């Protein structure tokens, strides 16, 4: 009856264990927003491996007690071989004295201690002990080859680790020379040594041959490329993952897109991009060589909106998870309304005469000469906030527009994100230079012209907002306004073209009105007014009587030249409106 109850209890425990594993597998995405493939991530708890060779000359547990003084080491080893029922051979010049007091010690342990203190090694073949010095370049132990497969990591890295850190440490029962090599085509380790050598190699393989774990993070409010760059450039170099190798350990090497500081990597896997990798250096400065296995890689998938972490310890992945949670925040946004207006000379004068007003946030004064004083910035509140003469600003602009003294160049409206630069480009192409060349054909000559095209004729505004929680918007504003002032033409440098009087455009001069504002503070809904960007240009008009006006000398009596000088002023009005999210619920991070 008791046995039946025990069996039922065991069956129930196995059933509960299986169900728990099923539930765990079905919820691979944790509430924190990342997944962990099996096997479980390697933790940081100390893992101790015994790197001594397995000295086992007898399978029986034979305790011995000895008290010896300056005894010949050969005689002591003969005694141990006799106790184990083995033959013994001494290779080379084996000498030395042994003094010991052992009480109730297993024979295998006593044999190991004598070999280690006497700098000796052994090989067990056909019930016979072959005793050699540890530095004896013997090939006795290399008569067998054992193939050990490696599944997930580099077989060469493990073979190098074995040769430099274990087989060369002169441990009893292990080879003292480099006996591990690899088969690169199959990622296998070849051991030319004894069974003890094979056993210690298998221990090392079991310790390091772990399947790399891929952890997937979903980012909601930043791009995967930006988050990966922040992880590679900010987090990893300051977290201790990137070592310096000063103690003989492995130094971290950063490679990939972030290492090049370019944001893009040439390593593309399907739709994913490797941002950076942290791996161990080959070799080291100390007596102990590093393992040289791959450490951690950061990749991102733009279309999926995910950042993938390949490898790394559980603590490293948790650190990256916390970093993503702290930085993947919804960025404030604002709606910017622009009004770009050009005033002629009369309109500019009228505008300057009324541009003296005060709101509850600031005061602005401007005189008719275009000299403007402001404290702290060029800001005007909404129309309903104006009092007295302040409302004349809006009325005056409308009046000037209706009476042809001003023209609206553009009214762009854009949505901007906190800290992200936006550009309003209303420029057009123009002919910058023209170079002519006459090409003689078989029947006639043709003129070929090469055109250099410019791209900056017009208005371009760069704006970077910083939206504060207290309802203010700080703007970095850079408006550039360029128009063609003059084109310089001369006879073509081509001889044939010059004979035909063909002229080329050698240069095009632009008249620019540029301004750069830093940290301009505007309250939500108020209007920033940027004015005073004056432009003055002169145009000439020639009226003449055909043919007579072209006669050298006398032609001046039959033509007239009229010069016109004009002024204009560019006015930019910017009104920010901070957007608020009425839905406070964030997107579920684990709904990937």
C-alpha positions in Angstrom: 0.0 0.0 0.0 2.8 2.4 0.9 4.6 1.7 -2.4 1.4 2.4 -4.3 1.0 5.8 -2.5 4.6 6.7 -3.2 4.1 5.9 -6.9 0.9 8.0 -7.1 2.7 10.9 -5.3 5.6 10.7 -7.7 3.3 10.6 -10.7 1.5 13.7 -9.5 4.8 15.6 -9.0 5.9 14.8 -12.5 2.5 16.0 -13.9 2.8 19.3 -12.0 6.4 19.7 -13.2 5.3 19.1 -16.8 2.4 21.5 -16.6 4.6 24.2 -15.0 7.1 23.8 -17.9 4.3 24.1 -20.4 3.0 27.3 -18.9 6.5 28.8 -18.8 7.1 28.0 -22.4 3.8 29.5 -23.5 4.6 32.8 -21.8 8.1 33.3 -23.3 7.6 37.1 -23.3 7.9 38.2 -19.7 6.0 41.3 -18.4 9.3 43.2 -18.6 9.2 42.9 -22.4 11.8 40.3 -23.2 12.0 36.7 -24.2 14.6 34.1 -23.2 15.1 31.1 -25.4 16.0 27.8 -23.7 18.5 27.0 -22.2 18.3 29.4 -19.3 20.7 32.2 -19.3 24.1 31.5 -17.6 24.2 33.2 -14.2 27.0 34.8 -12.4 27.3 32.3 -9.5 30.8 30.9 -9.1 31.4 27.6 -11.0 34.3 25.5 -9.8 35.9 22.9 -12.0 38.7 20.6 -10.8 41.4 20.9 -13.4 43.6 18.2 -11.9 44.0 15.0 -13.8 42.1 12.0 -12.5 44.8 9.9 -10.8 43.2 6.5 -10.5 45.6 3.6 -10.4 43.1 1.4 -8.6 39.4 1.2 -8.4 39.5 -0.1 -4.8 39.4 2.2 -1.9 42.7 1.2 -0.3 43.6 3.3 2.7 47.3 3.6 3.7 49.2 5.1 6.5 52.9 5.8 6.1 55.7 7.6 7.9 58.8 7.9 5.8 62.0 10.0 6.1 64.2 10.7 3.1 62.9 7.7 1.3 63.8 7.1 -2.4 60.9 8.2 -4.6 61.3 5.1 -6.8 60.9 2.8 -3.8 57.8 4.7 -2.6 56.2 4.4 -6.1 57.1 0.7 -6.3 55.3 0.2 -3.0 52.2 2.0 -4.4 52.3 -0.1 -7.6 52.5 -3.2 -5.5 49.5 -2.2 -3.4 47.5 -1.5 -6.6 48.6 -4.8 -8.2 50.4 -3.0 -11.1 53.7 -3.3 -12.9 55.9 -0.2 -13.0 58.4 1.3 -15.4 60.6 4.3 -14.8 61.5 6.3 -18.0 64.7 8.3 -17.9 66.6 9.5 -14.8 64.0 9.4 -12.0 65.5 10.3 -8.6 64.7 12.2 -5.5 63.8 11.8 -1.8 60.4 11.8 -0.2 59.5 12.5 3.5 55.9 12.0 4.5 53.5 11.3 7.3 50.2 10.0 6.0 47.4 8.5 8.1 44.5 6.7 6.6 44.8 8.3 3.1 43.4 6.6 -0.1 46.1 5.0 -2.2 45.1 7.1 -5.3 45.5 10.4 -3.3 48.8 9.4 -1.8 50.1 8.4 -5.3 48.9 11.8 -6.7 50.6 13.8 -3.9 54.0 12.0 -4.4 53.9 12.6 -8.1 53.0 16.3 -7.8 55.6 17.1 -5.1 58.3 15.2 -7.1 57.5 16.8 -10.4 56.6 13.5 -12.0 53.9 12.2 -14.3 52.6 8.8 -15.3 50.8 6.9 -18.0 48.8 3.7 -17.3 49.0 1.2 -20.1 48.2 -2.5 -20.0 48.2 -2.8 -16.2 51.6 -1.0 -16.1 52.6 2.3 -14.7 55.1 4.3 -16.8 56.7 7.0 -14.6 58.3 10.0 -16.4 59.4 13.5 -15.6 56.8 16.2 -16.3 59.0 17.9 -18.8 59.9 14.7 -20.6 58.8 15.1 -24.3 57.3 11.6 -24.4 54.9 10.4 -27.0 53.6 7.5 -25.0 50.3 9.3 -24.0 49.7 10.5 -27.6 49.1 7.0 -29.1 45.3 7.5 -29.1 43.1 10.1 -30.7 39.7 11.1 -29.4 37.3 13.2 -31.3 35.1 15.5 -29.1 32.2 17.4 -30.8 31.5 21.1 -30.0 28.0 22.3 -30.8 27.6 26.0 -30.2 31.0 27.7 -29.7 34.3 27.8 -31.4 36.2 24.5 -31.1 39.5 26.3 -31.7 38.9 28.7 -28.8 38.4 25.7 -26.4 41.4 23.8 -27.8 43.6 26.9 -27.3 42.3 27.2 -23.8 43.1 23.6 -23.0 46.6 23.7 -24.5 47.6 27.0 -22.7 45.9 26.6 -19.3 45.6 22.9 -18.6 47.9 20.6 -20.5 50.8 22.9 -19.9 50.4 23.1 -16.1 52.3 19.9 -15.3 49.6 18.2 -13.4 50.0 14.5 -12.6 47.9 12.3 -14.9 47.7 14.9 -17.6 49.9 15.6 -20.7 52.3 18.4 -20.3 52.4 19.3 -24.0 49.9 20.8 -26.4 47.8 17.8 -27.4 44.5 19.5 -28.5 43.8 20.5 -32.1 40.7 21.0 -34.1 38.9 20.0 -37.3 37.4 23.3 -38.5 35.1 21.8 -41.0 33.2 19.9 -38.3 33.9 22.1 -35.3 35.5 19.2 -33.4 38.3 19.0 -31.0 40.9 16.2 -31.5 42.7 15.1 -28.3 46.0 13.1 -28.8 46.4 11.9 -25.2 45.2 9.6 -22.4 41.8 9.1 -21.0 42.6 11.6 -18.3 43.3 14.2 -21.0 40.0 13.4 -22.7 38.0 13.6 -19.4 39.3 17.0 -18.5 38.7 18.3 -22.1 35.1 17.0 -21.9 34.7 18.9 -18.6 35.8 22.2 -20.2 33.5 21.6 -23.2 30.5 20.9 -21.0 31.2 24.1 -19.1 31.5 26.5 -22.1 29.6 24.9 -24.9 26.3 26.6 -24.2 23.7 27.5 -26.7 23.6 31.3 -27.2 20.4 32.8 -25.7 18.6 35.4 -27.8 16.6 37.9 -25.8 14.1 40.1 -27.7 13.1 43.6 -26.5 10.3 45.6 -28.1 10.7 49.3 -28.2 7.6 51.5 -28.5 8.7 55.1 -28.4 12.2 55.1 -30.0 13.5 53.4 -33.1 15.3 50.1 -32.7 18.4 51.6 -34.4 18.5 54.5 -31.9 18.1 52.2 -28.9 20.7 49.8 -30.2 23.1 52.7 -30.7 22.5 54.0 -27.1 23.1 50.5 -25.7 26.4 50.1 -27.7 27.7 53.6 -27.2 26.5 54.5 -23.7 25.7 51.3 -21.7 28.2 48.7 -22.7 31.4 50.7 -22.5 30.5 51.9 -19.0 29.2 48.7 -17.5 32.4 46.7 -17.3 31.5 44.4 -20.2 34.3 46.1 -22.2 37.4 45.0 -20.3 40.9 46.3 -20.7 42.8 43.1 -20.3 45.2 44.5 -17.7 45.0 41.5 -15.5 45.6 39.0 -18.2 42.0 38.3 -18.8 40.0 38.9 -22.0 39.6 42.5 -23.2 36.3 43.4 -24.7 36.4 44.4 -28.4 33.5 46.5 -29.7 32.6 45.9 -33.3 29.7 46.7 -35.6 27.7 49.7 -36.4 28.1 51.5 -33.0 31.8 50.8 -33.0 32.1 52.8 -36.2 29.9 55.6 -34.8 28.1 55.6 -38.1 24.8 54.1 -36.9 24.8 51.6 -39.8 26.5 48.2 -40.1 27.6 46.3 -43.2 26.5 43.1 -41.4 22.9 42.5 -42.3 21.0 39.4 -41.4 17.8 39.2 -43.3 15.9 42.3 -42.1 18.1 42.7 -39.0 21.3 44.7 -38.5 24.1 44.0 -36.1 24.7 47.1 -34.1 27.7 46.0 -32.1 29.4 42.9 -30.7 31.5 42.5 -27.5 33.9 39.6 -27.7 37.1 38.5 -26.0 40.5 39.2 -27.4 42.8 36.5 -28.6 45.6 36.0 -26.1 46.4 37.8 -22.9 49.1 39.5 -20.9 49.1 37.2 -17.9 50.0 33.6 -17.2 46.5 32.4 -17.9 45.0 32.7 -21.4 41.4 33.8 -21.9 38.7 31.4 -23.3 38.2 33.6 -26.4 34.5 32.8 -26.8 32.0 35.3 -28.2 30.3 37.4 -25.5 27.4 39.6 -26.5 25.9 41.0 -29.6 23.2 43.7 -30.1 21.1 43.6 -33.3 17.9 45.4 -34.3 15.0 44.7 -36.6 13.5 48.0 -37.8 10.4 46.4 -39.4 9.6 44.4 -36.3 10.4 47.2 -33.9 12.7 45.0 -31.8 16.2 44.9 -30.3 17.8 41.5 -30.0 20.5 40.6 -27.5 22.4 37.5 -28.4 24.4 35.9 -25.6 25.4 37.5 -22.4 24.7 36.6 -18.8 21.4 36.9 -17.0 22.7 40.0 -15.1 23.9 41.6 -18.4 20.5 41.1 -20.0 18.7 42.4 -17.0 20.9 45.5 -17.1 20.0 46.1 -20.7 16.3 45.5 -20.0 16.4 48.2 -17.3 18.2 50.6 -19.6 15.6 50.1 -22.3 12.7 50.7 -19.8 14.4 53.9 -18.6 15.0 55.3 -22.1 12.1 54.0 -24.1 9.7 56.7 -23.0 7.1 58.5 -25.0 8.6 61.8 -26.2 6.5 65.0 -26.0 5.3 66.4 -29.3 4.2 69.8 -30.4 2.3 71.2 -33.4 4.1 74.2 -35.0 2.3 76.7 -37.2 4.5 78.8 -39.4 3.6 82.0 -41.3 6.3 83.2 -43.5 5.5 86.7 -44.8 7.5 89.1 -47.0 6.8 92.8 -46.6 7.7 95.4 -49.2 9.3 98.7 -48.1 6.0 100.4 -47.3 4.7 97.3 -45.5 7.9 97.0 -43.5 7.6 100.7 -42.4 4.0 100.2 -41.3 4.8 97.0 -39.5 7.6 98.6 -37.6 5.5 101.5 -36.6 3.0 99.3 -34.8 5.4 96.7 -33.5 5.5 98.0 -29.9 3.4 96.0 -27.5 3.4 94.2 -24.2 1.9 90.9 -23.2 1.8 89.1 -19.8 4.9 87.2 -20.8 7.2 89.7 -22.5 7.7 93.2 -24.0 8.8 94.1 -27.5 9.7 97.5 -28.9 10.8 98.3 -32.5 11.3 101.6 -34.3 10.8 102.6 -37.9 14.5 102.2 -38.6 14.4 98.5 -38.0 16.1 98.6 -34.6 14.4 96.1 -32.4 14.7 95.7 -28.6 13.2 92.8 -26.9 13.1 91.2 -23.4 13.5 88.3 -23.3 12.7 87.2 -26.9 10.7 88.1 -30.0 7.4 86.6 -28.6 3.8 87.8 -28.9 0.9 86.1 -27.1 -2.3 85.0 -28.8 -4.6 87.6 -30.1 -7.1 87.3 -27.3 -4.2 88.0 -24.8 -3.3 91.3 -26.4 -4.4 94.5 -24.9 -4.7 98.0 -26.3 -2.3 98.6 -29.2 -1.0 95.0 -29.1 -3.8 93.7 -31.3 -2.6 96.0 -34.0 0.1 93.5 -34.9 -2.3 91.0 -36.3 -4.6 93.6 -37.8 -1.6 95.3 -39.5 -0.4 92.1 -41.0 -3.8 91.3 -42.4 -4.1 94.9 -43.7 -0.7 94.7 -45.4 -1.6 91.4 -47.1 -5.0 92.7 -48.4 -3.4 95.9 -49.8 -0.5 94.3 -51.6 2.2 95.5 -49.2 2.9 92.0 -48.1 2.8 88.5 -49.5 2.5 85.2 -47.8 5.4 83.0 -48.9 4.3 79.9 -47.1 2.1 78.6 -44.2 3.7 75.2 -43.3 2.4 73.3 -40.3 4.5 70.4 -38.9 4.4 68.0 -36.0 7.7 67.9 -34.1 9.1 65.6 -31.5 11.1 66.6 -28.5 14.8 66.8 -29.3 14.4 65.9 -32.9 15.5 68.3 -35.7 12.9 69.0 -38.4 13.5 70.8 -41.6 11.1 72.9 -43.8 12.7 73.1 -47.2 11.1 75.4 -49.7 14.1 75.9 -51.9 14.3 75.5 -55.6 16.9 74.6 -58.2 18.6 77.2 -60.3 21.3 77.4 -62.9 24.6 78.2 -61.1 27.0 78.1 -64.0 26.9 77.4 -67.7 29.9 76.3 -69.8 29.6 76.2 -73.6 31.6 74.3 -76.2 31.3 74.2 -80.0 31.7 70.7 -81.4 32.4 70.3 -85.1 30.4 67.6 -86.7 30.7 66.0 -90.2 28.1 68.4 -91.6 27.7 71.3 -89.2 28.8 72.5 -85.8 26.7 72.1 -82.6 27.0 73.9 -79.3 27.0 71.8 -76.2 26.4 73.3 -72.8 27.1 72.0 -69.3 25.0 73.2 -66.5 25.8 73.3 -62.8 22.6 73.3 -60.8 22.3 75.0 -57.4 19.7 73.9 -54.9 19.5 76.6 -52.2 17.3 79.3 -53.8 14.5 80.0 -51.4 13.7 79.5 -47.7 14.9 76.7 -45.5 14.1 76.5 -41.8 15.7 74.1 -39.4 13.9 73.8 -36.0 14.7 71.6 -33.0 12.2 71.7 -30.1 12.7 71.0 -26.5 9.3 70.6 -24.7 9.3 71.1 -21.0 6.7 69.7 -18.6 5.7 73.2 -17.4 4.1 74.1 -20.7 6.9 75.9 -22.5 8.7 75.1 -25.7 12.3 75.9 -26.2 13.3 76.2 -29.9 16.7 76.1 -31.7 15.7 77.9 -34.8 17.8 78.5 -38.0 16.0 80.2 -40.9 18.0 80.6 -44.1 16.6 82.8 -46.9 18.6 83.0 -50.2 17.6 84.6 -53.5 19.5 85.2 -56.7 21.1 88.6 -56.7 23.2 88.6 -59.9 24.5 86.3 -62.5 27.9 87.1 -64.0 28.3 86.3 -67.7 31.4 86.4 -69.9 32.4 85.2 -73.3 32.8 81.5 -73.4 36.3 80.1 -72.7 35.9 77.9 -75.7 37.6 79.6 -78.7 35.0 78.6 -81.3 32.1 79.6 -79.0 33.8 82.9 -78.2 34.0 83.7 -82.0 30.3 83.2 -82.2 29.7 85.6 -79.2 28.4 82.9 -77.0 28.4 83.9 -73.3 28.6 81.6 -70.3 27.4 82.2 -66.8 30.6 82.1 -64.8 29.0 82.6 -61.3 25.7 83.2 -59.7 25.7 85.4 -56.6 23.1 84.8 -53.9 21.8 87.3 -51.4 21.3 85.6 -48.1 19.4 86.4 -44.9 20.3 83.9 -42.3 19.6 83.8 -38.6 20.3 81.4 -35.8 18.4 81.4 -32.4 19.3 79.2 -29.5 16.9 78.2 -26.6 14.1 80.6 -27.5 11.5 80.1 -24.8 7.8 80.2 -25.9 4.7 79.4 -23.9 2.3 76.9 -25.3 0.0 78.8 -27.7 2.0 82.0 -27.8 3.6 83.3 -31.0 7.3 83.8 -31.8 7.8 86.7 -34.2 11.2 86.8 -36.1 11.6 89.9 -38.1 14.2 92.4 -39.2 15.7 90.2 -41.9 16.0 93.0 -44.5 16.9 92.6 -48.2 17.8 95.4 -50.6 18.1 94.9 -54.3 18.5 97.1 -57.4 17.1 96.3 -60.8 17.9 98.1 -64.1 15.5 98.4 -67.1 16.8 99.5 -70.5 14.4 101.1 -73.1 15.8 101.6 -76.6 14.7 102.2 -80.2 15.4 99.0 -82.2 18.6 99.1 -84.3 19.3 102.7 -83.5 19.9 102.0 -79.8 22.6 99.5 -80.6 24.8 101.9 -82.7 28.1 102.5 -80.8 28.3 106.0 -79.5 25.2 107.4 -81.2 23.0 104.6 -79.6 23.1 106.4 -76.2 20.8 109.1 -77.7 18.2 106.4 -78.6 18.0 104.4 -75.3 17.4 105.1 -71.6 18.2 103.2 -68.4 15.9 103.2 -65.4 17.2 101.9 -62.1 14.9 100.7 -59.3 15.9 100.1 -55.8 13.6 98.0 -53.5 13.6 96.9 -49.9 11.8 94.0 -48.3 11.6 92.4 -44.9 11.1 88.7 -44.1 8.8 88.0 -41.1 8.3 84.6 -39.6 5.6 83.8 -37.1 5.8 80.5 -35.2 3.0 79.3 -32.8 3.7 76.1 -30.9 0.9 74.0 -29.5 1.9 71.2 -27.2 0.0 67.9 -27.8 -1.3 66.0 -24.8 -2.2 62.3 -24.9 -5.7 61.8 -23.6 -5.1 58.1 -23.4 -2.8 57.5 -20.5 -2.7 53.7 -21.1 0.6 52.6 -22.6 0.9 49.9 -25.2 1.3 46.5 -23.7 5.0 45.7 -24.2 4.6 41.9 -24.3 2.0 42.0 -27.1 4.7 41.3 -29.7 
